[in-house]
């Protein structure tokens, strides 16, 4: 690599004295000396120290004119004169440098900022370093910002699976306020346990809303043993909808197109409704189904029975009442209906405890989620942001301020409605 004198010298900390600067086609290199200052021995705090040679360290700085910037900093080596107690060698500290990396503090900040909007590969290419180095420095910057942020613990914490590019992430949500308080990169008990262990004042979390996720339940029972986990209402109603729509598709496959167009034109809309909301036309169609398509009418009545369990006037007082109502709604199903409702029945049987908790504890019913669609729409936000960015960068963009704040701050999370609406407008 051929170097030539450089007249356009980048500015650096005044704690360094630049002796000369040179550059090649890809690198700008500054040779500088750390300005002398009085130092105590870092081992015994003695003020009696003496020179013991010098040492050069290469530091990276922010790129300039598309070139890597290196600072070859010459620092003195010193020796403690208190030989009877210490007598150790140490190096003159390098000012304005990162604690864990051979780079300036401003380069460290620059990586933290650029990592939110650019790929780690592109940043590593500009700096001519390994991508792992950029990833590690970015992670340090994010952890520093997180240490200044304190998410106030929700009374009801919801853990909701969000599909992103066929991968499952987990959104941690303040169920009462509808705010995003955390993102976990994978649905595994270890990852969820690590997240829950970092929740500020986690003992204040009284209830945890779950879907039928074994890893999430295991993590809650391990880290939040005093919280009440419950299988939340929209997850159960979602299983009901999937059972009904699966049966609808099976029925439609077995009839001709003419029959579908004549008798099943609005079947999807009818099956999504409650009986109390149906128009006269839809009720007439239901009567026709009882004669011609009994599986459809049976499925709708079974779905109505399960949905009725969650009505405030249904008289469900605890998990035992809910189990009885479920048995009454789906216990008599047979044939095609039984096949499609079996996943729902099996799941509620396996999750009898958390499902019962929803009805037994008033706090779970009052603080549980009503809908999942807006939370699951975060998957679209994550897909857009994550097309070329690491998950850590996406998570930082959603949850953290752009830079280290001047003082610590508390937050109840970020509004999910705002995130989803911002993604729709092209801004997050």
C-alpha positions in Angstrom: 0.0 0.0 0.0 1.6 3.3 -1.1 1.1 6.3 1.1 1.5 10.0 0.3 1.3 13.1 2.5 -2.2 14.3 3.3 -3.0 18.0 3.6 -6.7 17.5 4.5 -6.1 16.4 8.1 -9.2 15.2 10.0 -9.8 16.8 13.3 -9.3 14.7 16.4 -9.3 15.2 20.1 -7.1 18.0 21.4 -5.6 15.5 23.8 -3.6 14.3 20.9 -0.8 16.1 19.0 -0.7 15.2 15.3 2.9 15.0 14.0 2.1 14.1 10.4 -0.7 12.6 8.2 -0.5 10.4 5.2 -3.0 8.7 3.0 -3.3 5.9 0.4 -6.2 5.2 -2.0 -8.2 3.6 0.9 -6.7 4.7 4.2 -6.0 8.0 5.9 -3.4 7.6 8.7 -2.6 10.1 11.4 0.5 9.8 13.5 -0.1 11.4 16.9 1.3 11.6 20.4 -0.8 11.6 23.5 -0.2 14.8 25.3 1.6 14.4 28.6 -0.4 14.7 31.8 0.1 13.7 35.5 -0.9 10.1 36.2 -1.3 8.1 39.4 -0.5 4.5 39.5 -3.8 2.6 38.7 -2.7 -0.2 41.0 -1.6 1.5 44.3 -2.6 5.2 43.5 0.9 6.4 44.1 1.9 9.7 42.5 5.5 8.6 42.1 5.7 7.3 38.6 8.5 7.4 36.0 8.8 7.0 32.2 9.5 3.5 30.9 9.6 3.8 27.2 6.6 4.2 24.8 4.2 2.2 22.8 2.1 2.8 19.7 -1.5 1.8 19.4 -3.6 2.0 16.2 -7.1 3.4 16.8 -9.9 3.6 14.3 -11.8 6.9 13.7 -14.8 7.8 11.7 -14.3 7.3 7.9 -13.6 10.4 5.9 -13.9 10.9 2.1 -14.9 7.2 1.8 -11.6 6.1 3.4 -10.8 4.3 6.6 -9.2 6.6 9.2 -6.4 5.3 11.5 -4.8 7.1 14.4 -1.4 5.7 15.3 -1.3 7.0 18.8 2.0 6.9 20.7 1.6 6.7 24.4 4.2 6.6 27.2 4.7 3.5 29.3 5.1 4.3 32.9 6.4 2.5 36.0 5.4 3.0 39.6 8.4 4.0 41.7 6.8 2.6 44.9 8.8 -0.6 44.4 8.4 -2.0 47.9 4.6 -2.2 47.5 3.9 -2.0 43.8 6.5 -1.2 41.1 4.2 -2.2 38.3 4.3 -1.1 34.6 1.3 0.6 33.0 0.5 2.5 29.9 -0.5 6.2 29.7 -4.3 6.2 29.1 -5.6 6.9 25.6 -8.2 9.7 25.9 -11.5 9.7 24.0 -11.3 6.0 23.2 -13.8 3.2 23.5 -13.4 1.2 26.6 -13.5 -2.2 24.9 -12.3 -1.5 21.4 -9.4 0.2 19.7 -11.5 3.0 18.3 -12.5 6.6 19.2 -15.7 7.3 21.1 -17.1 9.2 18.2 -16.6 6.2 15.9 -18.4 4.1 18.5 -21.3 6.5 18.5 -21.3 6.6 14.7 -21.6 2.8 14.5 -24.5 2.9 17.0 -26.3 5.5 14.8 -25.4 4.0 11.4 -26.4 0.5 12.5 -30.0 1.6 12.7 -30.3 2.6 9.1 -27.6 0.6 7.3 -26.5 -3.0 7.3 -23.6 -4.2 9.4 -22.0 -5.5 6.2 -22.0 -2.1 4.6 -20.6 -0.4 7.7 -17.9 -3.1 8.1 -16.9 -2.5 4.4 -16.5 1.3 5.0 -14.3 0.7 8.1 -12.5 -2.3 6.6 -13.2 -4.4 9.7 -15.0 -7.7 10.4 -18.8 -7.6 10.4 -18.7 -9.2 13.9 -16.8 -6.2 15.2 -19.5 -3.8 14.0 -22.2 -6.1 15.4 -20.5 -6.2 18.8 -20.0 -2.4 19.0 -23.6 -1.8 17.9 -24.8 -4.2 20.6 -22.7 -2.3 23.2 -24.3 1.0 22.1 -27.8 -0.4 22.3 -27.2 -1.9 25.8 -25.9 1.5 27.0 -29.1 3.2 25.8 -31.2 0.4 27.4 -29.5 0.9 30.7 -30.8 4.4 30.7 -34.4 3.3 29.9 -36.7 1.8 32.4 -39.9 0.2 31.1 -42.5 0.4 33.8 -43.9 -3.1 34.4 -47.5 -3.7 33.2 -50.0 -5.3 35.5 -51.0 -7.5 32.6 -48.2 -8.5 30.3 -49.2 -10.2 27.0 -46.7 -12.4 25.0 -48.0 -12.6 21.4 -46.3 -14.5 18.6 -45.7 -12.5 15.5 -44.8 -14.1 12.2 -42.0 -12.4 10.3 -40.7 -13.9 7.0 -41.8 -17.4 8.3 -39.9 -16.9 11.5 -41.7 -16.4 14.9 -40.9 -13.4 17.0 -42.6 -12.6 20.3 -44.0 -9.2 21.1 -44.3 -8.3 24.8 -47.2 -6.0 25.2 -48.8 -3.9 28.0 -52.2 -5.4 27.5 -54.0 -2.6 29.3 -52.4 0.3 27.4 -51.8 -1.4 24.0 -48.1 -0.5 24.1 -45.1 -2.5 22.9 -42.7 -3.0 25.8 -40.3 -5.6 24.3 -39.4 -7.8 21.4 -37.9 -11.3 21.6 -36.2 -12.7 18.6 -37.4 -16.3 18.9 -40.1 -18.3 20.6 -37.9 -20.3 22.9 -38.1 -20.8 26.6 -34.5 -19.6 27.1 -34.9 -16.5 25.1 -38.2 -15.6 26.7 -36.8 -16.3 30.2 -33.9 -14.0 29.5 -36.3 -11.2 28.5 -38.6 -11.7 31.5 -35.6 -11.7 33.8 -34.6 -8.2 32.6 -38.1 -6.7 33.1 -37.8 -3.9 35.6 -39.7 -4.6 38.9 -41.0 -7.9 37.3 -42.6 -8.9 40.6 -45.3 -6.2 39.9 -46.5 -8.2 36.9 -49.7 -9.8 38.1 -51.0 -11.6 35.1 -49.5 -12.8 31.8 -51.7 -13.2 28.7 -50.6 -16.1 26.5 -51.5 -18.0 23.4 -51.1 -21.8 23.5 -47.3 -21.6 23.5 -45.4 -24.1 25.7 -42.1 -22.1 25.7 -43.9 -19.0 26.9 -45.7 -20.8 29.7 -42.5 -22.5 30.8 -40.6 -19.1 30.9 -43.4 -17.4 32.9 -43.6 -20.2 35.4 -39.8 -20.1 35.8 -39.2 -16.4 36.0 -42.6 -15.0 37.2 -43.8 -17.7 39.6 -46.1 -15.2 41.4 -47.8 -14.0 38.1 -51.0 -15.7 36.9 -50.6 -17.1 33.3 -53.9 -17.3 31.4 -55.0 -18.4 27.9 -56.5 -15.2 26.6 -59.8 -14.8 24.9 -58.7 -13.8 21.3 -56.5 -16.9 21.0 -59.4 -19.2 21.8 -61.8 -17.3 19.5 -59.1 -17.4 16.8 -59.1 -21.2 17.1 -62.9 -21.2 16.8 -62.7 -19.2 13.6 -60.1 -21.5 12.1 -62.2 -24.5 12.9 -65.3 -23.0 11.3 -63.4 -21.7 8.2 -61.6 -25.1 7.8 -65.0 -26.9 7.8 -66.4 -24.3 5.4 -63.6 -25.0 2.9 -64.2 -28.7 3.2 -67.9 -28.3 2.5 -67.4 -26.1 -0.5 -64.9 -28.6 -2.0 -67.6 -31.3 -2.0 -70.3 -29.4 -4.0 -70.5 -28.0 -7.5 -69.8 -24.4 -8.5 -73.5 -23.9 -9.2 -74.4 -25.0 -5.7 -71.8 -22.7 -4.2 -73.0 -19.7 -6.2 -76.6 -20.4 -5.3 -76.6 -21.4 -1.7 -73.1 -20.6 -0.3 -72.5 -17.2 -1.7 -72.3 -15.4 1.7 -71.2 -18.4 3.8 -67.9 -16.8 4.9 -69.7 -13.7 6.1 -72.5 -15.6 7.9 -70.1 -17.9 9.7 -68.1 -15.0 11.1 -71.2 -13.5 12.8 -72.9 -14.0 16.1 -76.5 -15.1 15.9 -77.6 -11.9 17.5 -76.1 -9.8 14.7 -77.5 -11.7 11.8 -80.0 -10.1 9.4 -83.2 -11.8 8.4 -81.6 -12.9 5.1 -78.8 -14.6 6.9 -81.1 -16.4 9.3 -83.0 -17.7 6.3 -79.8 -19.0 4.8 -79.0 -20.7 8.2 -82.4 -22.5 8.1 -81.7 -23.7 4.6 -78.3 -25.0 5.8 -79.9 -27.1 8.5 -81.6 -29.1 5.8 -79.0 -29.1 3.0 -75.6 -28.5 4.8 -76.1 -29.7 8.4 -72.3 -29.6 9.0 -72.3 -25.8 8.4 -75.2 -25.1 10.7 -73.8 -27.4 13.4 -70.4 -25.7 13.2 -72.0 -22.2 13.5 -74.0 -23.3 16.5 -70.9 -24.8 18.1 -69.0 -21.7 17.4 -71.8 -19.6 18.9 -71.7 -21.8 22.0 -68.0 -21.2 22.5 -68.2 -17.5 21.8 -71.1 -17.2 24.2 -68.8 -18.4 27.1 -67.0 -15.0 26.9 -70.1 -12.9 27.0 -70.4 -10.9 30.2 -74.0 -12.0 30.7 -73.2 -15.7 30.2 -73.0 -16.4 34.0 -69.5 -18.0 33.8 -68.0 -17.6 37.2 -64.9 -19.8 37.1 -63.1 -22.4 35.0 -65.5 -25.2 36.0 -68.4 -23.2 34.5 -66.4 -22.6 31.4 -65.6 -26.3 31.0 -69.2 -27.2 31.4 -70.3 -24.6 28.7 -67.6 -25.9 26.4 -68.8 -29.5 26.7 -72.3 -28.3 26.0 -71.2 -26.4 22.9 -69.0 -29.0 21.2 -69.6 -32.3 23.1 -72.3 -33.5 20.7 -70.4 -32.8 17.5 -69.6 -35.7 15.1 -68.3 -36.4 11.7 -66.7 -33.5 9.8 -67.5 -31.0 12.6 -65.8 -33.1 15.2 -62.7 -33.4 13.0 -62.3 -29.6 12.6 -63.1 -28.7 16.2 -60.8 -31.3 17.6 -57.7 -29.0 17.7 -59.7 -26.5 19.8 -60.9 -29.2 22.2 -57.5 -30.8 22.6 -55.8 -27.4 23.2 -58.3 -26.3 25.8 -58.0 -29.7 27.5 -54.2 -29.5 27.6 -54.3 -25.9 28.7 -57.1 -26.4 31.3 -55.2 -24.5 34.0 -54.3 -21.3 32.1 -57.7 -21.4 30.4 -59.5 -21.7 33.7 -57.4 -18.8 35.1 -59.0 -16.4 32.6 -62.5 -17.0 34.2 -61.4 -17.5 37.8 -59.4 -14.2 38.1 -61.2 -11.0 37.5 -57.9 -9.2 36.8 -57.3 -11.5 33.8 -60.7 -10.9 32.4 -60.5 -7.1 32.9 -56.9 -6.8 31.6 -56.9 -9.4 28.8 -56.6 -8.6 25.2 -59.7 -8.0 23.0 -58.0 -8.3 19.6 -54.8 -9.7 18.2 -54.9 -8.2 14.6 -53.2 -5.0 15.5 -50.4 -6.7 17.4 -49.9 -9.3 14.7 -49.8 -6.5 12.2 -46.4 -5.7 13.8 -45.2 -8.5 11.6 -45.6 -6.3 8.6 -43.6 -3.5 10.3 -40.8 -5.9 11.2 -40.7 -7.3 7.7 -40.4 -3.9 6.2 -37.7 -2.8 8.7 -35.9 -6.1 8.6 -35.4 -6.5 4.9 -31.8 -5.6 5.2 -31.3 -5.0 8.9 -30.4 -7.2 11.8 -33.1 -7.9 14.3 -31.2 -5.9 17.0 -31.4 -2.8 14.8 -35.1 -3.3 14.1 -35.8 -3.7 17.8 -33.8 -0.6 18.6 -35.6 1.5 16.0 -39.0 0.4 17.4 -38.3 0.6 21.2 -35.3 2.9 21.9 -34.4 6.6 21.4 -31.9 7.4 18.7 -29.1 8.3 21.0 -28.1 7.9 24.7 -30.3 10.3 26.7 -28.8 12.8 29.0 -30.5 11.2 32.0 -32.4 8.0 32.7 -36.0 7.9 31.8 -39.1 5.8 32.4 -41.6 4.6 29.7 -44.7 2.6 29.5 -43.8 1.4 26.0 -44.4 2.5 22.5 -48.0 2.7 21.1 -48.7 -0.2 18.8 -51.3 1.8 16.9 -48.7 4.4 16.2 -46.2 1.9 15.0 -48.7 0.2 12.7 -50.1 3.4 11.4 -46.5 4.8 10.9 -45.6 1.7 8.8 -48.6 2.2 6.7 -47.5 5.8 6.0 -44.0 4.6 5.3 -42.6 6.1 8.5 -41.7 4.3 11.8 
